[in-house]
Each structure stands twice: as structure tokens, then as C-alpha cells.
Amino acid sequence: MKIFYGTKPKLTQKDRSMFSRGKYECKALLQTRKGDPVIISKCENTDYPAWRVEYNFSCVVFNTYDEALAFCKGRFMDLDGKAV
């Protein structure tokens, strides 16, 4: 858990490396309507090329980036607050 004094920091696409872990590399960052991060990451294992969308305490897996992005449309916003 992180504690922020003052305003909550604003994420940018440059922060993707903070959300890459294990075999998954963060390829895009979005946000929920409350401003919480949404991570779109790709499995680097070539035998299992899956895309993962993580938000709050949920994780949803897709076969392609387009499927992952289609799931995000209407649910999440980009880091500037515009609808995806």
C-alpha cells in the first residue's frame, strides 16, 4: 500500500515499467472513473501469448490486444480522462 501526502500523483505511459512483473510486460495504462490504474499487459511467454487486463482486484485474460481493448471501451478512460 502506498500513502500519498497531498494530491494523488498522475500516471503517464512512461510509468508502464512500474506495472510490469513476472512474465507480463505492461503495454498500456488506463484508469477507472475513480482514477485507479488499469493495466493492459502481454505475456512474454511465446507458448502462451495472452493479454491481461487488471483493475481493482480483477484480472481478465484475452487472446489478442484488440479483444482486451474492446473489453476496456466504455468501462475505462485514458490517462487524460477521455473515454476509451
Distance bins in CASP14 RR format, pairs under 12 A and 6 or more apart:
PFRMAT RR
TARGET T0000
AUTHOR 0000-0000-0000
RMODE 2
METHOD distances of the structure
MODEL  1
2 8 0 0 0 0 1 0 0 0 0 0 0
2 9 0 0 0 0 1 0 0 0 0 0 0
2 18 0 0 0 0 0 1 0 0 0 0 0
2 37 0 0 0 0 0 1 0 0 0 0 0
3 9 0 0 0 0 0 1 0 0 0 0 0
4 10 0 0 0 0 0 1 0 0 0 0 0
8 31 0 0 0 0 0 1 0 0 0 0 0
8 34 0 0 0 0 0 1 0 0 0 0 0
8 35 1 0 0 1 0 0 0 0 0 0 0
8 36 0 0 0 0 1 0 0 0 0 0 0
8 37 0 0 0 0 0 1 0 0 0 0 0
9 15 0 0 0 0 1 0 0 0 0 0 0
9 18 0 0 0 0 0 1 0 0 0 0 0
9 35 0 0 0 0 0 1 0 0 0 0 0
9 37 0 0 0 0 0 1 0 0 0 0 0
9 79 0 0 0 0 0 1 0 0 0 0 0
10 29 0 0 0 0 0 1 0 0 0 0 0
10 31 0 0 0 0 1 0 0 0 0 0 0
10 35 0 0 0 0 1 0 0 0 0 0 0
10 37 0 0 0 0 0 1 0 0 0 0 0
10 79 1 0 0 1 0 0 0 0 0 0 0
10 80 0 0 0 0 1 0 0 0 0 0 0
10 81 0 0 0 0 0 1 0 0 0 0 0
11 17 0 0 0 0 0 1 0 0 0 0 0
11 18 0 0 0 0 1 0 0 0 0 0 0
11 19 0 0 0 0 1 0 0 0 0 0 0
11 26 0 0 0 0 0 1 0 0 0 0 0
11 28 0 0 0 0 0 1 0 0 0 0 0
11 29 1 0 1 0 0 0 0 0 0 0 0
11 30 0 0 0 0 1 0 0 0 0 0 0
11 31 1 0 0 1 0 0 0 0 0 0 0
11 32 0 0 0 0 0 1 0 0 0 0 0
11 35 0 0 0 0 1 0 0 0 0 0 0
11 36 0 0 0 0 1 0 0 0 0 0 0
11 37 1 0 0 1 0 0 0 0 0 0 0
11 38 0 0 0 0 0 1 0 0 0 0 0
11 39 0 0 0 0 0 1 0 0 0 0 0
11 77 0 0 0 0 0 1 0 0 0 0 0
11 78 0 0 0 0 0 1 0 0 0 0 0
11 79 1 0 1 0 0 0 0 0 0 0 0
11 80 0 0 0 0 0 1 0 0 0 0 0
11 81 0 0 0 0 0 1 0 0 0 0 0
12 18 0 0 0 0 0 1 0 0 0 0 0
12 28 0 0 0 0 0 1 0 0 0 0 0
12 29 1 0 0 1 0 0 0 0 0 0 0
12 31 0 0 0 0 0 1 0 0 0 0 0
12 37 0 0 0 0 0 1 0 0 0 0 0
12 78 0 0 0 0 0 1 0 0 0 0 0
12 79 1 0 0 1 0 0 0 0 0 0 0
12 80 0 0 0 0 1 0 0 0 0 0 0
13 19 0 0 0 0 0 1 0 0 0 0 0
13 26 0 0 0 0 1 0 0 0 0 0 0
13 27 0 0 0 0 1 0 0 0 0 0 0
13 28 1 0 0 1 0 0 0 0 0 0 0
13 29 1 0 0 1 0 0 0 0 0 0 0
13 30 0 0 0 0 0 1 0 0 0 0 0
13 31 0 0 0 0 0 1 0 0 0 0 0
13 37 0 0 0 0 0 1 0 0 0 0 0
13 39 0 0 0 0 0 1 0 0 0 0 0
13 40 0 0 0 0 0 1 0 0 0 0 0
13 78 0 0 0 0 1 0 0 0 0 0 0
13 79 1 0 0 1 0 0 0 0 0 0 0
13 80 0 0 0 0 0 1 0 0 0 0 0
14 26 0 0 0 0 0 1 0 0 0 0 0
14 29 0 0 0 0 1 0 0 0 0 0 0
14 79 0 0 0 0 0 1 0 0 0 0 0
15 26 0 0 0 0 1 0 0 0 0 0 0
15 28 0 0 0 0 0 1 0 0 0 0 0
15 29 1 0 0 1 0 0 0 0 0 0 0
15 31 0 0 0 0 0 1 0 0 0 0 0
15 37 0 0 0 0 1 0 0 0 0 0 0
15 39 0 0 0 0 0 1 0 0 0 0 0
15 79 0 0 0 0 1 0 0 0 0 0 0
16 24 0 0 0 0 0 1 0 0 0 0 0
16 25 0 0 0 0 1 0 0 0 0 0 0
16 26 1 0 1 0 0 0 0 0 0 0 0
16 27 1 0 0 1 0 0 0 0 0 0 0
16 28 1 0 0 1 0 0 0 0 0 0 0
16 29 1 0 1 0 0 0 0 0 0 0 0
16 30 0 0 0 0 0 1 0 0 0 0 0
16 37 0 0 0 0 0 1 0 0 0 0 0
16 39 0 0 0 0 1 0 0 0 0 0 0
16 40 0 0 0 0 1 0 0 0 0 0 0
16 41 0 0 0 0 1 0 0 0 0 0 0
16 42 0 0 0 0 0 1 0 0 0 0 0
16 79 0 0 0 0 0 1 0 0 0 0 0
17 25 0 0 0 0 1 0 0 0 0 0 0
17 26 1 0 0 1 0 0 0 0 0 0 0
17 27 0 0 0 0 0 1 0 0 0 0 0
17 29 0 0 0 0 0 1 0 0 0 0 0
17 39 0 0 0 0 0 1 0 0 0 0 0
17 41 0 0 0 0 0 1 0 0 0 0 0
18 25 0 0 0 0 0 1 0 0 0 0 0
18 26 1 0 0 1 0 0 0 0 0 0 0
18 29 0 0 0 0 1 0 0 0 0 0 0
18 37 0 0 0 0 1 0 0 0 0 0 0
18 39 0 0 0 0 1 0 0 0 0 0 0
18 41 0 0 0 0 0 1 0 0 0 0 0
19 25 0 0 0 0 1 0 0 0 0 0 0
19 26 1 0 1 0 0 0 0 0 0 0 0
19 27 0 0 0 0 1 0 0 0 0 0 0
19 28 0 0 0 0 1 0 0 0 0 0 0
19 29 1 0 0 1 0 0 0 0 0 0 0
19 30 0 0 0 0 0 1 0 0 0 0 0
19 37 1 0 0 1 0 0 0 0 0 0 0
19 38 0 0 0 0 1 0 0 0 0 0 0
19 39 1 0 1 0 0 0 0 0 0 0 0
19 40 0 0 0 0 1 0 0 0 0 0 0
19 41 1 0 0 1 0 0 0 0 0 0 0
19 42 0 0 0 0 0 1 0 0 0 0 0
19 52 0 0 0 0 0 1 0 0 0 0 0
19 53 0 0 0 0 0 1 0 0 0 0 0
19 54 0 0 0 0 1 0 0 0 0 0 0
19 55 0 0 0 0 0 1 0 0 0 0 0
20 26 1 0 1 0 0 0 0 0 0 0 0
20 27 0 0 0 0 1 0 0 0 0 0 0
20 28 0 0 0 0 0 1 0 0 0 0 0
20 29 0 0 0 0 0 1 0 0 0 0 0
20 39 0 0 0 0 1 0 0 0 0 0 0
20 40 0 0 0 0 0 1 0 0 0 0 0
20 41 1 0 0 1 0 0 0 0 0 0 0
20 42 0 0 0 0 1 0 0 0 0 0 0
20 43 0 0 0 0 0 1 0 0 0 0 0
20 44 0 0 0 0 1 0 0 0 0 0 0
20 52 0 0 0 0 0 1 0 0 0 0 0
20 54 0 0 0 0 0 1 0 0 0 0 0
21 39 0 0 0 0 1 0 0 0 0 0 0
21 41 0 0 0 0 1 0 0 0 0 0 0
21 43 0 0 0 0 0 1 0 0 0 0 0
21 44 0 0 0 0 0 1 0 0 0 0 0
21 52 0 0 0 0 0 1 0 0 0 0 0
21 54 0 0 0 0 0 1 0 0 0 0 0
22 41 0 0 0 0 1 0 0 0 0 0 0
22 42 0 0 0 0 0 1 0 0 0 0 0
22 43 0 0 0 0 1 0 0 0 0 0 0
22 44 0 0 0 0 1 0 0 0 0 0 0
22 45 0 0 0 0 0 1 0 0 0 0 0
22 52 0 0 0 0 0 1 0 0 0 0 0
23 41 0 0 0 0 1 0 0 0 0 0 0
23 42 0 0 0 0 1 0 0 0 0 0 0
23 43 1 0 1 0 0 0 0 0 0 0 0
23 44 1 0 1 0 0 0 0 0 0 0 0
23 45 1 0 1 0 0 0 0 0 0 0 0
23 46 0 0 0 0 0 1 0 0 0 0 0
23 47 0 0 0 0 0 1 0 0 0 0 0
23 48 0 0 0 0 1 0 0 0 0 0 0
23 49 0 0 0 0 0 1 0 0 0 0 0
23 50 0 0 0 0 1 0 0 0 0 0 0
23 52 0 0 0 0 0 1 0 0 0 0 0
24 39 0 0 0 0 1 0 0 0 0 0 0
24 40 0 0 0 0 1 0 0 0 0 0 0
24 41 1 0 1 0 0 0 0 0 0 0 0
24 42 1 0 0 1 0 0 0 0 0 0 0
24 43 1 0 1 0 0 0 0 0 0 0 0
24 44 1 0 0 1 0 0 0 0 0 0 0
24 45 0 0 0 0 1 0 0 0 0 0 0
24 48 0 0 0 0 0 1 0 0 0 0 0
24 49 0 0 0 0 0 1 0 0 0 0 0
24 50 0 0 0 0 1 0 0 0 0 0 0
24 51 0 0 0 0 1 0 0 0 0 0 0
24 52 1 0 0 1 0 0 0 0 0 0 0
24 53 0 0 0 0 0 1 0 0 0 0 0
24 54 0 0 0 0 1 0 0 0 0 0 0
24 59 0 0 0 0 0 1 0 0 0 0 0
24 61 0 0 0 0 0 1 0 0 0 0 0
25 39 0 0 0 0 0 1 0 0 0 0 0
25 40 0 0 0 0 0 1 0 0 0 0 0
25 41 1 0 1 0 0 0 0 0 0 0 0
25 42 1 0 1 0 0 0 0 0 0 0 0
25 43 0 0 0 0 1 0 0 0 0 0 0
25 44 1 0 1 0 0 0 0 0 0 0 0
25 45 0 0 0 0 0 1 0 0 0 0 0
25 49 0 0 0 0 0 1 0 0 0 0 0
25 50 0 0 0 0 0 1 0 0 0 0 0
25 51 0 0 0 0 0 1 0 0 0 0 0
25 52 0 0 0 0 0 1 0 0 0 0 0
26 37 0 0 0 0 1 0 0 0 0 0 0
26 38 0 0 0 0 0 1 0 0 0 0 0
26 39 1 0 1 0 0 0 0 0 0 0 0
26 40 1 0 0 1 0 0 0 0 0 0 0
26 41 1 0 1 0 0 0 0 0 0 0 0
26 42 0 0 0 0 1 0 0 0 0 0 0
26 43 0 0 0 0 0 1 0 0 0 0 0
26 44 0 0 0 0 0 1 0 0 0 0 0
26 51 0 0 0 0 0 1 0 0 0 0 0
26 52 0 0 0 0 1 0 0 0 0 0 0
26 53 0 0 0 0 0 1 0 0 0 0 0
26 54 0 0 0 0 1 0 0 0 0 0 0
27 38 0 0 0 0 0 1 0 0 0 0 0
27 39 0 0 0 0 1 0 0 0 0 0 0
27 40 1 0 1 0 0 0 0 0 0 0 0
27 41 1 0 0 1 0 0 0 0 0 0 0
27 42 1 0 1 0 0 0 0 0 0 0 0
27 43 0 0 0 0 0 1 0 0 0 0 0
27 44 0 0 0 0 0 1 0 0 0 0 0
27 51 1 0 0 1 0 0 0 0 0 0 0
27 52 0 0 0 0 1 0 0 0 0 0 0
27 53 0 0 0 0 0 1 0 0 0 0 0
27 54 0 0 0 0 0 1 0 0 0 0 0
27 64 0 0 0 0 0 1 0 0 0 0 0
27 65 1 0 0 1 0 0 0 0 0 0 0
27 68 0 0 0 0 1 0 0 0 0 0 0
27 69 0 0 0 0 0 1 0 0 0 0 0
28 37 0 0 0 0 0 1 0 0 0 0 0
28 38 0 0 0 0 1 0 0 0 0 0 0
28 39 1 0 0 1 0 0 0 0 0 0 0
28 40 1 0 1 0 0 0 0 0 0 0 0
28 41 0 0 0 0 1 0 0 0 0 0 0
28 42 0 0 0 0 1 0 0 0 0 0 0
28 51 0 0 0 0 1 0 0 0 0 0 0
28 52 0 0 0 0 0 1 0 0 0 0 0
28 53 0 0 0 0 1 0 0 0 0 0 0
28 54 0 0 0 0 0 1 0 0 0 0 0
28 65 0 0 0 0 1 0 0 0 0 0 0
28 68 0 0 0 0 1 0 0 0 0 0 0
28 69 0 0 0 0 1 0 0 0 0 0 0
28 72 0 0 0 0 1 0 0 0 0 0 0
28 76 0 0 0 0 0 1 0 0 0 0 0
28 78 0 0 0 0 1 0 0 0 0 0 0
28 79 0 0 0 0 1 0 0 0 0 0 0
28 84 0 0 0 0 1 0 0 0 0 0 0
29 35 0 0 0 0 0 1 0 0 0 0 0
29 36 0 0 0 0 0 1 0 0 0 0 0
29 37 1 0 0 1 0 0 0 0 0 0 0
29 38 1 0 0 1 0 0 0 0 0 0 0
29 39 1 0 0 1 0 0 0 0 0 0 0
29 40 1 0 0 1 0 0 0 0 0 0 0
29 41 0 0 0 0 1 0 0 0 0 0 0
29 53 0 0 0 0 0 1 0 0 0 0 0
29 54 0 0 0 0 0 1 0 0 0 0 0
29 55 0 0 0 0 0 1 0 0 0 0 0
29 72 0 0 0 0 0 1 0 0 0 0 0
29 76 0 0 0 0 0 1 0 0 0 0 0
29 77 0 0 0 0 0 1 0 0 0 0 0
29 78 0 0 0 0 1 0 0 0 0 0 0
29 79 1 0 0 1 0 0 0 0 0 0 0
29 80 0 0 0 0 0 1 0 0 0 0 0
29 81 0 0 0 0 0 1 0 0 0 0 0
29 84 0 0 0 0 0 1 0 0 0 0 0
30 36 0 0 0 0 1 0 0 0 0 0 0
30 37 1 0 0 1 0 0 0 0 0 0 0
30 38 1 1 0 0 0 0 0 0 0 0 0
30 39 0 0 0 0 1 0 0 0 0 0 0
30 40 1 0 0 1 0 0 0 0 0 0 0
30 41 0 0 0 0 0 1 0 0 0 0 0
30 53 0 0 0 0 1 0 0 0 0 0 0
30 54 0 0 0 0 0 1 0 0 0 0 0
30 55 0 0 0 0 1 0 0 0 0 0 0
30 68 0 0 0 0 0 1 0 0 0 0 0
30 69 0 0 0 0 1 0 0 0 0 0 0
30 71 0 0 0 0 0 1 0 0 0 0 0
30 72 1 0 1 0 0 0 0 0 0 0 0
30 73 0 0 0 0 0 1 0 0 0 0 0
30 74 0 0 0 0 0 1 0 0 0 0 0
30 75 0 0 0 0 1 0 0 0 0 0 0
30 76 1 0 1 0 0 0 0 0 0 0 0
30 77 1 0 0 1 0 0 0 0 0 0 0
30 78 1 0 1 0 0 0 0 0 0 0 0
30 79 1 0 0 1 0 0 0 0 0 0 0
30 80 0 0 0 0 0 1 0 0 0 0 0
30 81 0 0 0 0 1 0 0 0 0 0 0
30 82 0 0 0 0 0 1 0 0 0 0 0
30 83 0 0 0 0 0 1 0 0 0 0 0
30 84 1 0 0 1 0 0 0 0 0 0 0
31 37 1 0 0 1 0 0 0 0 0 0 0
31 38 1 0 1 0 0 0 0 0 0 0 0
31 39 0 0 0 0 0 1 0 0 0 0 0
31 40 0 0 0 0 0 1 0 0 0 0 0
31 55 0 0 0 0 1 0 0 0 0 0 0
31 56 0 0 0 0 0 1 0 0 0 0 0
31 72 0 0 0 0 0 1 0 0 0 0 0
31 75 0 0 0 0 0 1 0 0 0 0 0
31 76 1 0 0 1 0 0 0 0 0 0 0
31 77 1 0 1 0 0 0 0 0 0 0 0
31 78 1 0 0 1 0 0 0 0 0 0 0
31 79 1 0 0 1 0 0 0 0 0 0 0
31 80 0 0 0 0 1 0 0 0 0 0 0
31 81 1 0 0 1 0 0 0 0 0 0 0
31 82 0 0 0 0 0 1 0 0 0 0 0
31 83 0 0 0 0 0 1 0 0 0 0 0
31 84 0 0 0 0 1 0 0 0 0 0 0
32 38 1 0 0 1 0 0 0 0 0 0 0
32 39 0 0 0 0 0 1 0 0 0 0 0
32 53 0 0 0 0 0 1 0 0 0 0 0
32 54 0 0 0 0 0 1 0 0 0 0 0
32 55 1 0 0 1 0 0 0 0 0 0 0
32 56 1 0 0 1 0 0 0 0 0 0 0
32 57 0 0 0 0 0 1 0 0 0 0 0
32 58 0 0 0 0 0 1 0 0 0 0 0
32 72 0 0 0 0 0 1 0 0 0 0 0
32 74 0 0 0 0 0 1 0 0 0 0 0
32 75 0 0 0 0 1 0 0 0 0 0 0
32 76 1 0 1 0 0 0 0 0 0 0 0
32 77 1 0 0 1 0 0 0 0 0 0 0
32 78 0 0 0 0 0 1 0 0 0 0 0
32 79 0 0 0 0 0 1 0 0 0 0 0
32 81 0 0 0 0 0 1 0 0 0 0 0
32 84 0 0 0 0 0 1 0 0 0 0 0
33 55 0 0 0 0 0 1 0 0 0 0 0
33 56 0 0 0 0 0 1 0 0 0 0 0
33 74 0 0 0 0 1 0 0 0 0 0 0
33 75 0 0 0 0 1 0 0 0 0 0 0
33 76 1 0 0 1 0 0 0 0 0 0 0
33 77 1 0 0 1 0 0 0 0 0 0 0
33 81 0 0 0 0 1 0 0 0 0 0 0
33 82 0 0 0 0 0 1 0 0 0 0 0
33 83 0 0 0 0 1 0 0 0 0 0 0
33 84 0 0 0 0 0 1 0 0 0 0 0
34 55 0 0 0 0 0 1 0 0 0 0 0
34 56 0 0 0 0 1 0 0 0 0 0 0
34 76 0 0 0 0 0 1 0 0 0 0 0
34 77 0 0 0 0 0 1 0 0 0 0 0
34 81 0 0 0 0 0 1 0 0 0 0 0
35 55 0 0 0 0 0 1 0 0 0 0 0
35 56 0 0 0 0 0 1 0 0 0 0 0
35 76 0 0 0 0 1 0 0 0 0 0 0
35 77 1 0 0 1 0 0 0 0 0 0 0
35 78 0 0 0 0 0 1 0 0 0 0 0
35 79 0 0 0 0 1 0 0 0 0 0 0
35 80 0 0 0 0 0 1 0 0 0 0 0
35 81 0 0 0 0 1 0 0 0 0 0 0
36 54 0 0 0 0 0 1 0 0 0 0 0
36 55 1 0 0 1 0 0 0 0 0 0 0
36 56 1 0 0 1 0 0 0 0 0 0 0
36 57 0 0 0 0 0 1 0 0 0 0 0
36 58 0 0 0 0 0 1 0 0 0 0 0
36 76 0 0 0 0 1 0 0 0 0 0 0
36 77 0 0 0 0 0 1 0 0 0 0 0
36 79 0 0 0 0 0 1 0 0 0 0 0
37 53 0 0 0 0 0 1 0 0 0 0 0
37 54 0 0 0 0 1 0 0 0 0 0 0
37 55 1 0 0 1 0 0 0 0 0 0 0
37 56 0 0 0 0 1 0 0 0 0 0 0
37 76 0 0 0 0 1 0 0 0 0 0 0
37 77 0 0 0 0 0 1 0 0 0 0 0
37 78 0 0 0 0 0 1 0 0 0 0 0
37 79 0 0 0 0 1 0 0 0 0 0 0
38 52 0 0 0 0 0 1 0 0 0 0 0
38 53 1 0 0 1 0 0 0 0 0 0 0
38 54 1 0 0 1 0 0 0 0 0 0 0
38 55 1 0 1 0 0 0 0 0 0 0 0
38 56 0 0 0 0 1 0 0 0 0 0 0
38 58 0 0 0 0 1 0 0 0 0 0 0
38 59 0 0 0 0 0 1 0 0 0 0 0
38 60 0 0 0 0 0 1 0 0 0 0 0
38 68 0 0 0 0 0 1 0 0 0 0 0
38 69 0 0 0 0 0 1 0 0 0 0 0
38 71 0 0 0 0 0 1 0 0 0 0 0
38 72 1 0 0 1 0 0 0 0 0 0 0
38 73 0 0 0 0 0 1 0 0 0 0 0
38 74 0 0 0 0 0 1 0 0 0 0 0
38 75 0 0 0 0 1 0 0 0 0 0 0
38 76 1 0 1 0 0 0 0 0 0 0 0
38 77 0 0 0 0 1 0 0 0 0 0 0
38 78 0 0 0 0 1 0 0 0 0 0 0
38 79 0 0 0 0 1 0 0 0 0 0 0
38 81 0 0 0 0 0 1 0 0 0 0 0
38 84 0 0 0 0 1 0 0 0 0 0 0
39 51 0 0 0 0 0 1 0 0 0 0 0
39 52 1 0 0 1 0 0 0 0 0 0 0
39 53 1 0 0 1 0 0 0 0 0 0 0
39 54 1 0 1 0 0 0 0 0 0 0 0
39 55 1 0 0 1 0 0 0 0 0 0 0
39 56 0 0 0 0 0 1 0 0 0 0 0
39 58 0 0 0 0 0 1 0 0 0 0 0
39 59 0 0 0 0 1 0 0 0 0 0 0
39 60 0 0 0 0 0 1 0 0 0 0 0
39 68 0 0 0 0 0 1 0 0 0 0 0
39 72 0 0 0 0 0 1 0 0 0 0 0
39 76 0 0 0 0 0 1 0 0 0 0 0
39 79 0 0 0 0 0 1 0 0 0 0 0
40 50 0 0 0 0 0 1 0 0 0 0 0
40 51 1 0 0 1 0 0 0 0 0 0 0
40 52 1 0 0 1 0 0 0 0 0 0 0
40 53 1 0 1 0 0 0 0 0 0 0 0
40 54 0 0 0 0 1 0 0 0 0 0 0
40 55 0 0 0 0 1 0 0 0 0 0 0
40 59 0 0 0 0 0 1 0 0 0 0 0
40 60 0 0 0 0 0 1 0 0 0 0 0
40 61 0 0 0 0 0 1 0 0 0 0 0
40 62 0 0 0 0 1 0 0 0 0 0 0
40 64 0 0 0 0 0 1 0 0 0 0 0
40 65 1 0 0 1 0 0 0 0 0 0 0
40 66 0 0 0 0 0 1 0 0 0 0 0
40 67 0 0 0 0 0 1 0 0 0 0 0
40 68 1 0 1 0 0 0 0 0 0 0 0
40 69 1 0 0 1 0 0 0 0 0 0 0
40 70 0 0 0 0 0 1 0 0 0 0 0
40 71 0 0 0 0 1 0 0 0 0 0 0
40 72 1 0 0 1 0 0 0 0 0 0 0
40 73 0 0 0 0 0 1 0 0 0 0 0
40 76 0 0 0 0 1 0 0 0 0 0 0
40 78 0 0 0 0 0 1 0 0 0 0 0
40 84 0 0 0 0 0 1 0 0 0 0 0
41 49 0 0 0 0 0 1 0 0 0 0 0
41 50 0 0 0 0 1 0 0 0 0 0 0
41 51 1 0 0 1 0 0 0 0 0 0 0
41 52 1 0 1 0 0 0 0 0 0 0 0
41 53 0 0 0 0 1 0 0 0 0 0 0
41 54 1 0 0 1 0 0 0 0 0 0 0
41 55 0 0 0 0 0 1 0 0 0 0 0
41 59 0 0 0 0 1 0 0 0 0 0 0
41 60 0 0 0 0 0 1 0 0 0 0 0
41 61 0 0 0 0 0 1 0 0 0 0 0
41 62 0 0 0 0 0 1 0 0 0 0 0
41 65 0 0 0 0 0 1 0 0 0 0 0
41 68 0 0 0 0 1 0 0 0 0 0 0
42 48 0 0 0 0 0 1 0 0 0 0 0
42 49 1 0 0 1 0 0 0 0 0 0 0
42 50 1 0 0 1 0 0 0 0 0 0 0
42 51 1 0 1 0 0 0 0 0 0 0 0
42 52 1 0 0 1 0 0 0 0 0 0 0
42 53 0 0 0 0 0 1 0 0 0 0 0
42 61 0 0 0 0 0 1 0 0 0 0 0
42 62 0 0 0 0 0 1 0 0 0 0 0
42 63 0 0 0 0 0 1 0 0 0 0 0
42 64 0 0 0 0 1 0 0 0 0 0 0
42 65 1 0 0 1 0 0 0 0 0 0 0
42 68 0 0 0 0 1 0 0 0 0 0 0
43 49 1 0 0 1 0 0 0 0 0 0 0
43 50 1 0 1 0 0 0 0 0 0 0 0
43 51 1 0 0 1 0 0 0 0 0 0 0
43 52 1 0 0 1 0 0 0 0 0 0 0
43 61 0 0 0 0 1 0 0 0 0 0 0
43 62 0 0 0 0 0 1 0 0 0 0 0
43 63 0 0 0 0 0 1 0 0 0 0 0
43 65 0 0 0 0 0 1 0 0 0 0 0
43 68 0 0 0 0 0 1 0 0 0 0 0
44 50 0 0 0 0 0 1 0 0 0 0 0
44 51 0 0 0 0 0 1 0 0 0 0 0
44 52 0 0 0 0 0 1 0 0 0 0 0
45 52 0 0 0 0 0 1 0 0 0 0 0
48 61 0 0 0 0 1 0 0 0 0 0 0
48 63 0 0 0 0 0 1 0 0 0 0 0
49 61 0 0 0 0 0 1 0 0 0 0 0
49 62 0 0 0 0 0 1 0 0 0 0 0
49 63 1 0 0 1 0 0 0 0 0 0 0
49 64 0 0 0 0 1 0 0 0 0 0 0
49 65 0 0 0 0 0 1 0 0 0 0 0
49 68 0 0 0 0 0 1 0 0 0 0 0
50 59 0 0 0 0 0 1 0 0 0 0 0
50 60 0 0 0 0 0 1 0 0 0 0 0
50 61 1 0 1 0 0 0 0 0 0 0 0
50 62 1 0 0 1 0 0 0 0 0 0 0
50 63 1 0 0 1 0 0 0 0 0 0 0
50 64 0 0 0 0 1 0 0 0 0 0 0
50 65 0 0 0 0 0 1 0 0 0 0 0
50 67 0 0 0 0 0 1 0 0 0 0 0
50 68 0 0 0 0 1 0 0 0 0 0 0
51 59 0 0 0 0 0 1 0 0 0 0 0
51 60 0 0 0 0 1 0 0 0 0 0 0
51 61 1 0 0 1 0 0 0 0 0 0 0
51 62 1 0 1 0 0 0 0 0 0 0 0
51 63 1 0 0 1 0 0 0 0 0 0 0
51 64 1 0 0 1 0 0 0 0 0 0 0
51 65 1 0 1 0 0 0 0 0 0 0 0
51 66 0 0 0 0 1 0 0 0 0 0 0
51 67 1 0 0 1 0 0 0 0 0 0 0
51 68 1 0 1 0 0 0 0 0 0 0 0
51 69 0 0 0 0 1 0 0 0 0 0 0
51 70 0 0 0 0 0 1 0 0 0 0 0
51 71 0 0 0 0 1 0 0 0 0 0 0
51 72 0 0 0 0 0 1 0 0 0 0 0
52 58 0 0 0 0 0 1 0 0 0 0 0
52 59 1 0 1 0 0 0 0 0 0 0 0
52 60 1 0 0 1 0 0 0 0 0 0 0
52 61 1 0 1 0 0 0 0 0 0 0 0
52 62 1 0 0 1 0 0 0 0 0 0 0
52 63 0 0 0 0 0 1 0 0 0 0 0
52 64 0 0 0 0 0 1 0 0 0 0 0
52 65 0 0 0 0 0 1 0 0 0 0 0
52 67 0 0 0 0 0 1 0 0 0 0 0
52 68 1 0 0 1 0 0 0 0 0 0 0
52 71 0 0 0 0 0 1 0 0 0 0 0
52 72 0 0 0 0 0 1 0 0 0 0 0
53 59 1 0 0 1 0 0 0 0 0 0 0
53 60 1 0 1 0 0 0 0 0 0 0 0
53 61 0 0 0 0 1 0 0 0 0 0 0
53 62 1 0 0 1 0 0 0 0 0 0 0
53 64 0 0 0 0 0 1 0 0 0 0 0
53 65 0 0 0 0 0 1 0 0 0 0 0
53 67 0 0 0 0 1 0 0 0 0 0 0
53 68 1 0 1 0 0 0 0 0 0 0 0
53 69 0 0 0 0 1 0 0 0 0 0 0
53 70 0 0 0 0 0 1 0 0 0 0 0
53 71 1 0 1 0 0 0 0 0 0 0 0
53 72 1 0 0 1 0 0 0 0 0 0 0
53 73 0 0 0 0 0 1 0 0 0 0 0
53 75 0 0 0 0 1 0 0 0 0 0 0
53 76 0 0 0 0 1 0 0 0 0 0 0
53 84 0 0 0 0 0 1 0 0 0 0 0
54 60 0 0 0 0 1 0 0 0 0 0 0
54 61 0 0 0 0 1 0 0 0 0 0 0
54 62 0 0 0 0 0 1 0 0 0 0 0
54 68 0 0 0 0 0 1 0 0 0 0 0
54 71 0 0 0 0 0 1 0 0 0 0 0
54 72 0 0 0 0 0 1 0 0 0 0 0
54 76 0 0 0 0 0 1 0 0 0 0 0
55 68 0 0 0 0 0 1 0 0 0 0 0
55 71 0 0 0 0 0 1 0 0 0 0 0
55 72 0 0 0 0 1 0 0 0 0 0 0
55 75 0 0 0 0 1 0 0 0 0 0 0
55 76 1 0 0 1 0 0 0 0 0 0 0
55 77 0 0 0 0 0 1 0 0 0 0 0
56 75 0 0 0 0 0 1 0 0 0 0 0
56 76 0 0 0 0 0 1 0 0 0 0 0
58 71 0 0 0 0 0 1 0 0 0 0 0
58 75 0 0 0 0 0 1 0 0 0 0 0
58 76 0 0 0 0 0 1 0 0 0 0 0
59 68 0 0 0 0 0 1 0 0 0 0 0
59 71 0 0 0 0 0 1 0 0 0 0 0
60 67 0 0 0 0 1 0 0 0 0 0 0
60 68 1 0 0 1 0 0 0 0 0 0 0
60 69 0 0 0 0 0 1 0 0 0 0 0
60 70 0 0 0 0 0 1 0 0 0 0 0
60 71 1 0 0 1 0 0 0 0 0 0 0
60 72 0 0 0 0 1 0 0 0 0 0 0
60 75 0 0 0 0 0 1 0 0 0 0 0
60 76 0 0 0 0 0 1 0 0 0 0 0
61 67 0 0 0 0 1 0 0 0 0 0 0
61 68 0 0 0 0 1 0 0 0 0 0 0
61 71 0 0 0 0 0 1 0 0 0 0 0
62 68 1 0 1 0 0 0 0 0 0 0 0
62 69 0 0 0 0 1 0 0 0 0 0 0
62 70 0 0 0 0 1 0 0 0 0 0 0
62 71 1 0 0 1 0 0 0 0 0 0 0
62 72 0 0 0 0 0 1 0 0 0 0 0
63 70 0 0 0 0 0 1 0 0 0 0 0
63 71 0 0 0 0 0 1 0 0 0 0 0
64 70 0 0 0 0 1 0 0 0 0 0 0
64 71 0 0 0 0 0 1 0 0 0 0 0
65 71 0 0 0 0 0 1 0 0 0 0 0
65 72 0 0 0 0 0 1 0 0 0 0 0
66 72 0 0 0 0 0 1 0 0 0 0 0
66 73 0 0 0 0 0 1 0 0 0 0 0
67 73 0 0 0 0 0 1 0 0 0 0 0
68 75 0 0 0 0 0 1 0 0 0 0 0
68 76 0 0 0 0 0 1 0 0 0 0 0
68 84 0 0 0 0 0 1 0 0 0 0 0
69 75 0 0 0 0 0 1 0 0 0 0 0
69 76 0 0 0 0 1 0 0 0 0 0 0
69 78 0 0 0 0 0 1 0 0 0 0 0
69 84 1 0 0 1 0 0 0 0 0 0 0
70 76 0 0 0 0 0 1 0 0 0 0 0
70 84 0 0 0 0 1 0 0 0 0 0 0
71 84 0 0 0 0 1 0 0 0 0 0 0
72 78 0 0 0 0 1 0 0 0 0 0 0
72 83 0 0 0 0 1 0 0 0 0 0 0
72 84 1 0 1 0 0 0 0 0 0 0 0
73 82 0 0 0 0 0 1 0 0 0 0 0
73 83 1 0 0 1 0 0 0 0 0 0 0
73 84 1 0 1 0 0 0 0 0 0 0 0
74 82 0 0 0 0 0 1 0 0 0 0 0
74 83 1 0 0 1 0 0 0 0 0 0 0
74 84 1 0 0 1 0 0 0 0 0 0 0
75 83 0 0 0 0 1 0 0 0 0 0 0
75 84 1 0 0 1 0 0 0 0 0 0 0
76 82 0 0 0 0 0 1 0 0 0 0 0
76 83 0 0 0 0 1 0 0 0 0 0 0
76 84 1 0 1 0 0 0 0 0 0 0 0
77 83 1 0 1 0 0 0 0 0 0 0 0
77 84 1 0 0 1 0 0 0 0 0 0 0
78 84 1 0 1 0 0 0 0 0 0 0 0
END
